[in-house]
């Protein structure tokens, strides 16, 4: 049976992201250059994601349209939840993604790129998001799947479900 994985903020082809630092001054990403980063992200992805699996990419896939071709090397059926850096015309994304959305609900979890306002807590079990890279929301209702938060490897949705196993599913229509 196919598995479901989630990841965000791969930033394939983003030359400068390997120069960014965390708040403590350590490198945000442990590679010397973008080619090393891209190669490692592809290897990590294909190590856990099978050809028949589904991957929700929660945005900021690449920084340019030419780097989208790297997605041909990735296993799985991919769904894009657009991020703030996914600014290319849709025609560049459609060869790589089965669907492209602004958000998606799965088993009571809301998947978005940017964390949503906490007024949505009554509607969803949790908000699975990216955007904040190595940052962490203080509220455990938010689950960060930026690559820096998940060891640069897509995370199995089952792991997130286990993390929230005692959280009741929301009742539709309740706020």
N, C-alpha and C positions, 0 to 999 in steps of 0.2 A: 504494500500500500504506500502511495507517495506521501512524503513528509512535507510539512510547511515550515519555511524558514523566513526570518525577518532580518533586515540589515538597513543601515542608513549611512549617508555621508561618506561614500567611497571616494568621491572627488577624483576619479580616474583622470589622469592627465593634468592635474593641478600642480604645476611646478613649485609654487610657493608654499604649499601646505607642509612640505617636509622641512620648511624653515621656521614654522610656527612653534611656539613654546606653550607649555601648560603654565598655570598660575605660579607653580613652584620653580619655574625656570627650566624644567626638563623638556626635552623635545616632545611635541604632540604626537609625532609619528617616528618610529625608530629606524628610518631609512635615510641614506645619504642623498638619494635622488628619486625623482618621480618614477623612473623606469623600474628601480628596485621595488618601490612601493606598489606599483601596478602589478608586477609579477607576483609579489607576495600575496596581495589581495586576491588575485585570480587563483593561486594555489590553495590558499585557505578556503576559498569558496568551494572549489571543486573537490576538496578533501572531504567536505561534509554534505554537499548538495549533490544528489544523483540526477541523472538525466530526466527522470519522471517527476521529480519533486517540484514544488511551487515555492517561489521566493517573492515576498513583498519587499520591494526596495522603497524605503520611506524618504526618498529624495536626496538631492545633491549627488547625482550619479557621476557626472563629469563637469568639467569647467569649459568644455568646448565640444563642438559636434564631431570633430575627427576622433576624439577619444571614445566616442560611443561604439566604434568598431571593436573595441576591446570586449564588448559584451558578447560578441560571437563566441568568445572563448569560455563563457560561463555556462555551467550546467543549469538545468531547470527551466521551467516556465516562469517568466518574470512578469510581475505586476508593478507598475510605478505609481507611487503616491508622490506627486510632484513636490519638489522643494524650492526654496527661494533662488537657488542657482540653476534650476532646470528651466532655462529661459530660451532654449532653441525652439524653432518651429516644430510642431507636433510630427511633421513628416520625418524628422530625424530620429524620433523616439519609437515610432510605430513598427519599424522592422525588428526591434529588440524586445518589445513588451506586448504581451497579450492584451493588456488593458492599461489605461492611464487614468488616474483618479485624483481627486483632491483630498479624499479621506476614504477610509474603509472600516466597516465594523465586522469583526470576526469573533464569534462566541462571546459576545458582550464586551469585547475590548475595542476601543477606538484607536485606529492607527492613523497618525498624521505625521507630517514632517516637523512642524513647530508644535511644542506643547500647547494644548488648548487651555482656555480659562477654566479655573477650578469650579465654576458654576455648573460644569457638565458632569460632575461626580455622581450625581444621582441617576444619570442615564447610562453609565458604562461602568464595567468592573475596574477598568484602569485605562490610562492613555499611554499607548506604546508610541514612542516618538523618537526623533533624532534631533538634529539641528544644534544641540548644545555641546557636541563633541565630547570632551572629557569632563564636562560639567555634570553636576548632579542636582536634581530638584530635591528640596528638603522633604517634600511630601511623597510617601511611598506609593501613592496612587499613580505617579508618573514612572514609566519604565523606559529608560534611555537605551536605544539600540544603535546609537552612533558607533562607528567601528571602534573608536577608542574605548568605548565602554564595554564592548563584547569581544575583546581580544582580536580585533580585526578579522573576525570570522562570522558568517551568518549564524544566528542563534535559532535553534529549533523552537517553534511555537509551543511545543509540549513543555519545554523548560519554563517558559513564561507562565503557562497555565498552572504548572506545579507551584510556582512562586506565589500565585494568587489562589491556591486551591481552596482556601477557606472563605474566599470572597464570594458572596452570593451573586448570581447573575441579576442584572437590573430587570425590573418589570417594565415592559414597553409602555411608553406614555407617561411614566412617573417622572417627576422632576424633583 
